[in-house]
Amino acid sequence: MGVPISFLDKYCPEQFSIIGHTHSGDKSKAVNLLRTNPKMRHRGYIRGRQVYDRILIKHKEQP
């Protein structure tokens, strides 16, 4: 899931793993599955301009 940078204020490492961010060269399978548009895989776009970055997180399974 992609979340705004303000998520870090509320980040709980027991609940979520940070797996990357949208403006990275990370080509791992987990990150690539979250990137749905191959032409716009970096930052969020508004009216064709890159304007924001997202942190990619994954919910941890509870034991």
N, C-alpha and C positions, 0 to 999 in steps of 0.2 A: 504494500500500500504506500502511496506517496503522501507525505504530510508536510506542512509548512515548517520552516526553520524554528518557529515559536514552539514547536512540539518539544524541543530540548528542555524547556523549562519544566515540563511535566513528565519527562522520560523516566520510565521505571524499568531498569534492566532485568528485573525478574519477570516482567510481562512481555517485553518486546526486545527484538534484536535489530540493530541497525545494520542493514546489509549493503548500503551504498547511498549514492545520491544521483539525481537525474543529470547532473552536468559532470559526469565522470567518464573515464575510459573503461570502466568496469564491464567486461564482456562475459561475466559469469552467467550460468544458466538461470539462477534465481533472479538476478537483476534484469536480464534480457526478457524474461517472461512478463515482467511488469511494464516493459516498454512496448507499447502496442503500435505506435506509428513509426516506421523506420526513418521517415524524413524529419520527424520532430522528436527525437529521442533525448534531447538535452534539457532544456529549460521549458517552463510553461510559456505558452505563446498567447498573446492578446493582440488581435489585429495584425498578425504576421511578425510581431516583434517578440524576441525572447525577453521576458521580464522577471521571472522568478524561478528559483531552484526548489526542488522538493527532496526531502530526505526519504529514502526507501526503507521501510521497516517491515518486519515479519512478526506476527504474534507467536509467542512461544507456547508450546503445548504444556498443559498443566499435568503433572504426574498423577 
